Amino acid sequence: MSTAEESVIAKKPVAKSWLSNFLLKEYEFFEHSLTLKSRIVILLAVLVLIPAFIFPLWRMTFTSNQYPDGLRLTIYAYQLEGAKTPSRDDLREINSLNHYIGMRPLLESEFSEFIWLPFAIGGLMILALRALVMGKMSKLVDVFVLFTWFGLYSFWSFYHRMYTYGHNLDPQAAIKVQPFTPPLLGTEQVGNFTVNSYPDIASLALIGFGLLMALAIFLSRKNTEV
């Protein structure tokens, strides 16, 4: 047997041992019981998420010389709502302006997110409480991973909606504008309007939920390393 063959054979048990130790360590981590501090943090995270059902997720303001006080659009987890005054409904006004540039009207019926989003948030709360009761690290990590995917998909879905509305313009519209994407976050000039788009209380509640779930994982993981 050559020296090279002996070297390969000698390395195989080492590689197998390293992999076995890694898998065993990960198994022990996921099977570890949550600490009391982690459970308290999970309960706090569930309570923090309640405002997501009540307060807006996002606010958009459209300001121009014609509307110096701004047209305001509020996005909840379950509906669109424009600011209302005795003489004006901002959502109706925005749709009227959109009509002139060939943009489809903003209709709740076209937003499937308003159907599944409240259920998704409620599902996260239930799964978090399940992790709290079962007290296993694996259940807690599952919730955090699901929340991460939920957050990324929701952010992408919002951007995709904005892109679609701003790029699918009617070529026969009275006013011709270049296709555009309304800002997802921040301030942008769209035609003669200054558009401001920022997250609101419900979005901050969702971010808080994610941070608290990460903290709960850290607290129990730290305990495994003691």
ChimeraX commands (.cxc) that place a marker at each C-alpha (Angstrom):
marker #1 position 0.00,0.00,0.00 radius 0.5
marker #1 position 1.34,3.40,-0.97 radius 0.5
marker #1 position 1.90,6.27,1.43 radius 0.5
marker #1 position -0.84,8.31,-0.32 radius 0.5
marker #1 position -3.41,5.53,0.16 radius 0.5
marker #1 position -2.50,5.21,3.84 radius 0.5
marker #1 position -2.94,8.96,4.24 radius 0.5
marker #1 position -6.45,8.87,2.70 radius 0.5
marker #1 position -7.52,5.99,4.93 radius 0.5
marker #1 position -6.15,7.73,8.01 radius 0.5
marker #1 position -8.14,10.89,7.24 radius 0.5
marker #1 position -11.51,9.15,6.84 radius 0.5
marker #1 position -12.12,8.41,10.54 radius 0.5
marker #1 position -11.13,11.97,11.40 radius 0.5
marker #1 position -13.64,13.41,8.92 radius 0.5
marker #1 position -16.34,11.05,10.11 radius 0.5
marker #1 position -15.59,11.93,13.73 radius 0.5
marker #1 position -15.78,15.68,13.00 radius 0.5
marker #1 position -19.12,15.32,11.21 radius 0.5
marker #1 position -20.52,13.12,13.96 radius 0.5
marker #1 position -19.48,15.58,16.63 radius 0.5
marker #1 position -20.96,18.48,14.67 radius 0.5
marker #1 position -24.32,16.71,14.18 radius 0.5
marker #1 position -24.40,15.64,17.81 radius 0.5
marker #1 position -23.69,19.17,18.97 radius 0.5
marker #1 position -26.45,20.59,16.76 radius 0.5
marker #1 position -28.90,17.92,17.92 radius 0.5
marker #1 position -28.16,18.74,21.54 radius 0.5
marker #1 position -28.62,22.45,20.79 radius 0.5
marker #1 position -32.06,22.02,19.20 radius 0.5
marker #1 position -33.18,19.66,21.96 radius 0.5
marker #1 position -32.07,22.03,24.70 radius 0.5
marker #1 position -34.78,23.34,27.02 radius 0.5
marker #1 position -35.50,27.05,27.03 radius 0.5
marker #1 position -34.57,29.07,30.07 radius 0.5
marker #1 position -37.10,30.99,32.11 radius 0.5
marker #1 position -35.69,34.26,30.75 radius 0.5
marker #1 position -36.24,33.04,27.18 radius 0.5
marker #1 position -39.85,32.09,27.94 radius 0.5
marker #1 position -40.53,35.51,29.44 radius 0.5
marker #1 position -39.03,37.18,26.36 radius 0.5
marker #1 position -41.21,35.03,24.07 radius 0.5
marker #1 position -44.32,36.07,25.98 radius 0.5
marker #1 position -43.25,39.70,25.68 radius 0.5
marker #1 position -42.72,39.21,21.92 radius 0.5
marker #1 position -46.29,37.90,21.54 radius 0.5
marker #1 position -47.67,40.90,23.42 radius 0.5
marker #1 position -45.57,43.28,21.30 radius 0.5
marker #1 position -47.16,41.83,18.17 radius 0.5
marker #1 position -50.74,42.73,19.19 radius 0.5
marker #1 position -50.51,46.33,17.82 radius 0.5
marker #1 position -49.99,44.83,14.33 radius 0.5
marker #1 position -53.73,44.11,14.27 radius 0.5
marker #1 position -54.69,47.64,15.31 radius 0.5
marker #1 position -52.23,50.20,13.99 radius 0.5
marker #1 position -50.99,50.94,10.44 radius 0.5
marker #1 position -48.13,49.05,8.84 radius 0.5
marker #1 position -47.12,51.85,6.48 radius 0.5
marker #1 position -47.91,55.48,5.69 radius 0.5
marker #1 position -47.46,57.30,2.41 radius 0.5
marker #1 position -47.85,61.06,1.89 radius 0.5
marker #1 position -48.13,62.78,-1.51 radius 0.5
marker #1 position -47.33,66.50,-1.45 radius 0.5
marker #1 position -47.44,69.04,-4.29 radius 0.5
marker #1 position -48.30,72.69,-4.96 radius 0.5
marker #1 position -51.87,71.55,-5.54 radius 0.5
marker #1 position -51.94,69.66,-2.23 radius 0.5
marker #1 position -49.59,71.50,0.13 radius 0.5
marker #1 position -51.03,69.71,3.16 radius 0.5
marker #1 position -50.45,66.35,1.42 radius 0.5
marker #1 position -52.62,63.40,0.45 radius 0.5
marker #1 position -52.24,60.64,3.03 radius 0.5
marker #1 position -52.53,56.91,2.41 radius 0.5
marker #1 position -52.44,54.49,5.33 radius 0.5
marker #1 position -51.84,50.77,4.89 radius 0.5
marker #1 position -53.07,48.36,7.56 radius 0.5
marker #1 position -52.64,44.59,7.66 radius 0.5
marker #1 position -56.23,44.29,6.45 radius 0.5
marker #1 position -57.11,47.45,4.49 radius 0.5
marker #1 position -56.13,50.63,2.66 radius 0.5
marker #1 position -57.36,53.89,4.08 radius 0.5
marker #1 position -57.01,57.47,2.92 radius 0.5
marker #1 position -57.21,60.43,5.26 radius 0.5
marker #1 position -60.71,61.89,5.32 radius 0.5
marker #1 position -61.96,65.42,5.80 radius 0.5
marker #1 position -65.49,66.84,5.32 radius 0.5
marker #1 position -64.54,67.88,1.80 radius 0.5
marker #1 position -62.07,65.17,0.72 radius 0.5
marker #1 position -61.31,61.47,0.76 radius 0.5
marker #1 position -57.58,61.17,0.07 radius 0.5
marker #1 position -57.76,57.62,-1.29 radius 0.5
marker #1 position -60.41,58.66,-3.82 radius 0.5
marker #1 position -58.34,61.74,-4.69 radius 0.5
marker #1 position -55.21,59.62,-5.22 radius 0.5
marker #1 position -57.12,57.25,-7.50 radius 0.5
marker #1 position -58.46,60.21,-9.50 radius 0.5
marker #1 position -54.94,61.52,-10.01 radius 0.5
marker #1 position -53.70,58.03,-10.91 radius 0.5
marker #1 position -56.38,57.82,-13.59 radius 0.5
marker #1 position -54.89,60.81,-15.44 radius 0.5
marker #1 position -51.49,59.12,-15.73 radius 0.5
marker #1 position -52.98,55.73,-16.62 radius 0.5
marker #1 position -52.37,53.95,-13.32 radius 0.5
marker #1 position -54.89,51.40,-12.08 radius 0.5
marker #1 position -56.92,52.47,-9.04 radius 0.5
marker #1 position -55.79,51.24,-5.63 radius 0.5
marker #1 position -58.50,48.77,-4.66 radius 0.5
marker #1 position -58.49,46.57,-1.57 radius 0.5
marker #1 position -59.98,43.73,-3.62 radius 0.5
marker #1 position -56.75,43.52,-5.65 radius 0.5
marker #1 position -54.55,43.09,-2.57 radius 0.5
marker #1 position -54.61,39.41,-1.56 radius 0.5
marker #1 position -52.25,40.37,1.28 radius 0.5
marker #1 position -55.20,41.84,3.19 radius 0.5
marker #1 position -56.68,38.33,3.38 radius 0.5
marker #1 position -53.69,36.28,4.50 radius 0.5
marker #1 position -51.57,38.84,6.35 radius 0.5
marker #1 position -53.67,38.97,9.57 radius 0.5
marker #1 position -53.76,35.15,9.64 radius 0.5
marker #1 position -49.99,34.98,9.15 radius 0.5
marker #1 position -49.40,37.36,12.06 radius 0.5
marker #1 position -51.82,35.39,14.23 radius 0.5
marker #1 position -50.07,32.17,13.23 radius 0.5
marker #1 position -46.72,33.58,14.36 radius 0.5
marker #1 position -48.22,34.43,17.74 radius 0.5
marker #1 position -49.66,30.92,18.14 radius 0.5
marker #1 position -46.39,29.25,17.14 radius 0.5
marker #1 position -44.45,31.48,19.54 radius 0.5
marker #1 position -46.79,30.49,22.38 radius 0.5
marker #1 position -46.35,26.84,21.35 radius 0.5
marker #1 position -42.58,27.24,21.61 radius 0.5
marker #1 position -43.01,28.83,25.03 radius 0.5
marker #1 position -45.17,25.95,26.32 radius 0.5
marker #1 position -43.12,23.13,24.78 radius 0.5
marker #1 position -39.91,24.82,25.90 radius 0.5
marker #1 position -37.67,23.43,23.16 radius 0.5
marker #1 position -35.02,25.38,21.28 radius 0.5
marker #1 position -36.04,23.69,18.02 radius 0.5
marker #1 position -39.57,25.11,18.25 radius 0.5
marker #1 position -38.24,28.59,18.95 radius 0.5
marker #1 position -35.82,28.47,16.02 radius 0.5
marker #1 position -38.66,27.29,13.77 radius 0.5
marker #1 position -40.68,30.40,14.65 radius 0.5
marker #1 position -37.73,32.70,14.04 radius 0.5
marker #1 position -36.99,31.14,10.63 radius 0.5
marker #1 position -40.67,31.36,9.61 radius 0.5
marker #1 position -40.77,34.99,10.74 radius 0.5
marker #1 position -37.66,35.77,8.68 radius 0.5
marker #1 position -39.19,34.27,5.54 radius 0.5
marker #1 position -42.48,36.02,6.26 radius 0.5
marker #1 position -40.72,39.38,6.62 radius 0.5
marker #1 position -38.66,38.99,3.44 radius 0.5
marker #1 position -41.66,37.85,1.41 radius 0.5
marker #1 position -43.88,40.67,2.71 radius 0.5
marker #1 position -41.22,43.26,1.89 radius 0.5
marker #1 position -40.78,41.82,-1.60 radius 0.5
marker #1 position -44.57,41.66,-2.11 radius 0.5
marker #1 position -44.94,45.33,-1.16 radius 0.5
marker #1 position -42.16,46.35,-3.55 radius 0.5
marker #1 position -43.61,44.21,-6.34 radius 0.5
marker #1 position -47.01,45.89,-5.91 radius 0.5
marker #1 position -45.44,49.34,-6.11 radius 0.5
marker #1 position -43.43,48.36,-9.19 radius 0.5
marker #1 position -46.45,46.84,-10.96 radius 0.5
marker #1 position -48.68,49.86,-10.35 radius 0.5
marker #1 position -46.03,52.30,-11.54 radius 0.5
marker #1 position -44.96,50.37,-14.65 radius 0.5
marker #1 position -48.27,49.07,-16.05 radius 0.5
marker #1 position -49.53,52.45,-17.24 radius 0.5
marker #1 position -52.28,52.96,-19.81 radius 0.5
marker #1 position -50.62,54.27,-23.02 radius 0.5
marker #1 position -53.86,56.16,-23.81 radius 0.5
marker #1 position -53.72,58.16,-20.56 radius 0.5
marker #1 position -54.29,61.92,-20.70 radius 0.5
marker #1 position -50.92,62.66,-19.09 radius 0.5
marker #1 position -47.82,60.80,-20.24 radius 0.5
marker #1 position -45.24,59.95,-17.60 radius 0.5
marker #1 position -42.25,57.63,-17.57 radius 0.5
marker #1 position -42.85,54.32,-15.76 radius 0.5
marker #1 position -41.79,54.61,-12.13 radius 0.5
marker #1 position -41.76,52.78,-8.82 radius 0.5
marker #1 position -43.24,54.65,-5.84 radius 0.5
marker #1 position -40.73,54.64,-2.98 radius 0.5
marker #1 position -40.91,51.72,-0.61 radius 0.5
marker #1 position -38.92,53.59,2.01 radius 0.5
marker #1 position -37.89,57.22,2.12 radius 0.5
marker #1 position -38.67,60.27,-0.04 radius 0.5
marker #1 position -38.80,60.46,-3.82 radius 0.5
marker #1 position -40.00,62.91,-6.46 radius 0.5
marker #1 position -42.67,61.39,-8.72 radius 0.5
marker #1 position -43.83,63.87,-11.33 radius 0.5
marker #1 position -44.85,67.03,-9.49 radius 0.5
marker #1 position -45.43,65.10,-6.25 radius 0.5
marker #1 position -43.02,64.52,-3.40 radius 0.5
marker #1 position -43.79,61.04,-2.05 radius 0.5
marker #1 position -42.85,60.06,1.50 radius 0.5
marker #1 position -43.14,56.40,2.48 radius 0.5
marker #1 position -42.33,55.14,5.98 radius 0.5
marker #1 position -43.18,52.20,8.26 radius 0.5
marker #1 position -45.64,52.76,11.09 radius 0.5
marker #1 position -46.39,51.22,14.48 radius 0.5
marker #1 position -47.47,47.79,13.20 radius 0.5
marker #1 position -44.24,47.36,11.22 radius 0.5
marker #1 position -42.20,48.40,14.26 radius 0.5
marker #1 position -44.16,45.82,16.28 radius 0.5
marker #1 position -43.19,43.12,13.77 radius 0.5
marker #1 position -39.54,44.17,13.90 radius 0.5
marker #1 position -39.72,44.13,17.70 radius 0.5
marker #1 position -41.17,40.61,17.59 radius 0.5
marker #1 position -38.27,39.38,15.47 radius 0.5
marker #1 position -35.65,41.03,17.68 radius 0.5
marker #1 position -37.20,39.58,20.83 radius 0.5
marker #1 position -37.33,36.10,19.32 radius 0.5
marker #1 position -33.64,36.41,18.42 radius 0.5
marker #1 position -32.93,37.53,22.00 radius 0.5
marker #1 position -34.82,34.51,23.36 radius 0.5
marker #1 position -32.63,32.21,21.23 radius 0.5
marker #1 position -29.49,33.99,22.42 radius 0.5
marker #1 position -30.44,33.72,26.09 radius 0.5
marker #1 position -30.99,29.96,25.90 radius 0.5
marker #1 position -27.98,29.41,23.64 radius 0.5
marker #1 position -25.81,31.30,26.10 radius 0.5
marker #1 position -27.04,28.97,28.81 radius 0.5
marker #1 position -25.92,25.91,26.78 radius 0.5
marker #1 position -22.38,27.30,26.62 radius 0.5
marker #1 position -22.03,27.68,30.39 radius 0.5
marker link #1:1,2 radius 0.2
marker link #1:2,3 radius 0.2
marker link #1:3,4 radius 0.2
marker link #1:4,5 radius 0.2
marker link #1:5,6 radius 0.2
marker link #1:6,7 radius 0.2
marker link #1:7,8 radius 0.2
marker link #1:8,9 radius 0.2
marker link #1:9,10 radius 0.2
marker link #1:10,11 radius 0.2
marker link #1:11,12 radius 0.2
marker link #1:12,13 radius 0.2
marker link #1:13,14 radius 0.2
marker link #1:14,15 radius 0.2
marker link #1:15,16 radius 0.2
marker link #1:16,17 radius 0.2
marker link #1:17,18 radius 0.2
marker link #1:18,19 radius 0.2
marker link #1:19,20 radius 0.2
marker link #1:20,21 radius 0.2
marker link #1:21,22 radius 0.2
marker link #1:22,23 radius 0.2
marker link #1:23,24 radius 0.2
marker link #1:24,25 radius 0.2
marker link #1:25,26 radius 0.2
marker link #1:26,27 radius 0.2
marker link #1:27,28 radius 0.2
marker link #1:28,29 radius 0.2
marker link #1:29,30 radius 0.2
marker link #1:30,31 radius 0.2
marker link #1:31,32 radius 0.2
marker link #1:32,33 radius 0.2
marker link #1:33,34 radius 0.2
marker link #1:34,35 radius 0.2
marker link #1:35,36 radius 0.2
marker link #1:36,37 radius 0.2
marker link #1:37,38 radius 0.2
marker link #1:38,39 radius 0.2
marker link #1:39,40 radius 0.2
marker link #1:40,41 radius 0.2
marker link #1:41,42 radius 0.2
marker link #1:42,43 radius 0.2
marker link #1:43,44 radius 0.2
marker link #1:44,45 radius 0.2
marker link #1:45,46 radius 0.2
marker link #1:46,47 radius 0.2
marker link #1:47,48 radius 0.2
marker link #1:48,49 radius 0.2
marker link #1:49,50 radius 0.2
marker link #1:50,51 radius 0.2
marker link #1:51,52 radius 0.2
marker link #1:52,53 radius 0.2
marker link #1:53,54 radius 0.2
marker link #1:54,55 radius 0.2
marker link #1:55,56 radius 0.2
marker link #1:56,57 radius 0.2
marker link #1:57,58 radius 0.2
marker link #1:58,59 radius 0.2
marker link #1:59,60 radius 0.2
marker link #1:60,61 radius 0.2
marker link #1:61,62 radius 0.2
marker link #1:62,63 radius 0.2
marker link #1:63,64 radius 0.2
marker link #1:64,65 radius 0.2
marker link #1:65,66 radius 0.2
marker link #1:66,67 radius 0.2
marker link #1:67,68 radius 0.2
marker link #1:68,69 radius 0.2
marker link #1:69,70 radius 0.2
marker link #1:70,71 radius 0.2
marker link #1:71,72 radius 0.2
marker link #1:72,73 radius 0.2
marker link #1:73,74 radius 0.2
marker link #1:74,75 radius 0.2
marker link #1:75,76 radius 0.2
marker link #1:76,77 radius 0.2
marker link #1:77,78 radius 0.2
marker link #1:78,79 radius 0.2
marker link #1:79,80 radius 0.2
marker link #1:80,81 radius 0.2
marker link #1:81,82 radius 0.2
marker link #1:82,83 radius 0.2
marker link #1:83,84 radius 0.2
marker link #1:84,85 radius 0.2
marker link #1:85,86 radius 0.2
marker link #1:86,87 radius 0.2
marker link #1:87,88 radius 0.2
marker link #1:88,89 radius 0.2
marker link #1:89,90 radius 0.2
marker link #1:90,91 radius 0.2
marker link #1:91,92 radius 0.2
marker link #1:92,93 radius 0.2
marker link #1:93,94 radius 0.2
marker link #1:94,95 radius 0.2
marker link #1:95,96 radius 0.2
marker link #1:96,97 radius 0.2
marker link #1:97,98 radius 0.2
marker link #1:98,99 radius 0.2
marker link #1:99,100 radius 0.2
marker link #1:100,101 radius 0.2
marker link #1:101,102 radius 0.2
marker link #1:102,103 radius 0.2
marker link #1:103,104 radius 0.2
marker link #1:104,105 radius 0.2
marker link #1:105,106 radius 0.2
marker link #1:106,107 radius 0.2
marker link #1:107,108 radius 0.2
marker link #1:108,109 radius 0.2
marker link #1:109,110 radius 0.2
marker link #1:110,111 radius 0.2
marker link #1:111,112 radius 0.2
marker link #1:112,113 radius 0.2
marker link #1:113,114 radius 0.2
marker link #1:114,115 radius 0.2
marker link #1:115,116 radius 0.2
marker link #1:116,117 radius 0.2
marker link #1:117,118 radius 0.2
marker link #1:118,119 radius 0.2
marker link #1:119,120 radius 0.2
marker link #1:120,121 radius 0.2
marker link #1:121,122 radius 0.2
marker link #1:122,123 radius 0.2
marker link #1:123,124 radius 0.2
marker link #1:124,125 radius 0.2
marker link #1:125,126 radius 0.2
marker link #1:126,127 radius 0.2
marker link #1:127,128 radius 0.2
marker link #1:128,129 radius 0.2
marker link #1:129,130 radius 0.2
marker link #1:130,131 radius 0.2
marker link #1:131,132 radius 0.2
marker link #1:132,133 radius 0.2
marker link #1:133,134 radius 0.2
marker link #1:134,135 radius 0.2
marker link #1:135,136 radius 0.2
marker link #1:136,137 radius 0.2
marker link #1:137,138 radius 0.2
marker link #1:138,139 radius 0.2
marker link #1:139,140 radius 0.2
marker link #1:140,141 radius 0.2
marker link #1:141,142 radius 0.2
marker link #1:142,143 radius 0.2
marker link #1:143,144 radius 0.2
marker link #1:144,145 radius 0.2
marker link #1:145,146 radius 0.2
marker link #1:146,147 radius 0.2
marker link #1:147,148 radius 0.2
marker link #1:148,149 radius 0.2
marker link #1:149,150 radius 0.2
marker link #1:150,151 radius 0.2
marker link #1:151,152 radius 0.2
marker link #1:152,153 radius 0.2
marker link #1:153,154 radius 0.2
marker link #1:154,155 radius 0.2
marker link #1:155,156 radius 0.2
marker link #1:156,157 radius 0.2
marker link #1:157,158 radius 0.2
marker link #1:158,159 radius 0.2
marker link #1:159,160 radius 0.2
marker link #1:160,161 radius 0.2
marker link #1:161,162 radius 0.2
marker link #1:162,163 radius 0.2
marker link #1:163,164 radius 0.2
marker link #1:164,165 radius 0.2
marker link #1:165,166 radius 0.2
marker link #1:166,167 radius 0.2
marker link #1:167,168 radius 0.2
marker link #1:168,169 radius 0.2
marker link #1:169,170 radius 0.2
marker link #1:170,171 radius 0.2
marker link #1:171,172 radius 0.2
marker link #1:172,173 radius 0.2
marker link #1:173,174 radius 0.2
marker link #1:174,175 radius 0.2
marker link #1:175,176 radius 0.2
marker link #1:176,177 radius 0.2
marker link #1:177,178 radius 0.2
marker link #1:178,179 radius 0.2
marker link #1:179,180 radius 0.2
marker link #1:180,181 radius 0.2
marker link #1:181,182 radius 0.2
marker link #1:182,183 radius 0.2
marker link #1:183,184 radius 0.2
marker link #1:184,185 radius 0.2
marker link #1:185,186 radius 0.2
marker link #1:186,187 radius 0.2
marker link #1:187,188 radius 0.2
marker link #1:188,189 radius 0.2
marker link #1:189,190 radius 0.2
marker link #1:190,191 radius 0.2
marker link #1:191,192 radius 0.2
marker link #1:192,193 radius 0.2
marker link #1:193,194 radius 0.2
marker link #1:194,195 radius 0.2
marker link #1:195,196 radius 0.2
marker link #1:196,197 radius 0.2
marker link #1:197,198 radius 0.2
marker link #1:198,199 radius 0.2
marker link #1:199,200 radius 0.2
marker link #1:200,201 radius 0.2
marker link #1:201,202 radius 0.2
marker link #1:202,203 radius 0.2
marker link #1:203,204 radius 0.2
marker link #1:204,205 radius 0.2
marker link #1:205,206 radius 0.2
marker link #1:206,207 radius 0.2
marker link #1:207,208 radius 0.2
marker link #1:208,209 radius 0.2
marker link #1:209,210 radius 0.2
marker link #1:210,211 radius 0.2
marker link #1:211,212 radius 0.2
marker link #1:212,213 radius 0.2
marker link #1:213,214 radius 0.2
marker link #1:214,215 radius 0.2
marker link #1:215,216 radius 0.2
marker link #1:216,217 radius 0.2
marker link #1:217,218 radius 0.2
marker link #1:218,219 radius 0.2
marker link #1:219,220 radius 0.2
marker link #1:220,221 radius 0.2
marker link #1:221,222 radius 0.2
marker link #1:222,223 radius 0.2
marker link #1:223,224 radius 0.2
marker link #1:224,225 radius 0.2
marker link #1:225,226 radius 0.2
view
